[in-house]
């Protein structure tokens, strides 16, 4: 029997695809691929799992906490520069703090998903 060895794809179901698309492109700097499936935006990635946002496949209003218990982490070059540039445009869940994996910042996307930004020192 074969076992999964790597994460292949992650998507978040969002209530407003256009608003979330702006958040992930304008705030987080993701670039959409040239052609995404209907009702979704797939983003370019350097390596690892593909990431997308999509219109809901379930009734999101019936869930009281979206993504509860799921952690989504994205690498980012410099958290201080990111916060200086976007501080007034984002909702901070937990301010920059050290972890065993480096400094992180937890922000909220337009639907309230907690997004962890891990400093990678890569720009």
Secondary structure as UniProt FT lines:
FT   STRAND          9..14
FT   HELIX           17..22
FT   HELIX           23..27
FT   TURN            38..39
FT   STRAND          40..43
FT   STRAND          50..55
FT   HELIX           60..62
FT   TURN            66..69
FT   STRAND          72..76
FT   HELIX           79..86
FT   HELIX           87..89
FT   STRAND          91..99
FT   TURN            100..101
FT   STRAND          102..108
FT   TURN            110..111
FT   STRAND          114..119
//
